Amino acid sequence: MEKSLDRQLEDTMNNHGVVGVLCADKQGLCLGAKGSANKQAAGAIASMARYAQELQPTSTTAPVICVETDSVNILIKSHEDITMAVYKVPT
């Protein structure tokens, strides 16, 4: 699984504008990170995804969260027990 996850993270990093990517489990444990993604942020990212789901508890799909700063946009989404954060250069 580690090689498969590492390959997926690398593939994501190869997309235009992506400067970092992070993958965390539902407890906030960092499963992998590349580029400018901060491994210590895994817990906060997993928590944000969990709390965002509570805003629409009847929704069948997880929400996408966008954190915007001057230097980067962080897109966060959960699927099953995994949360992904993609760090992109603002356009």
Buried (B, 14 or more C-beta within 10 A) or exposed (E): EEEEEBEBBEEBBEEEEBBBBBBBEEEBEBBBBBBBBBEEBBBBBBEBBBEBBEEEEEEEEBBEBEBEEEEBBBBBBBEEEBBBBBBBEEE
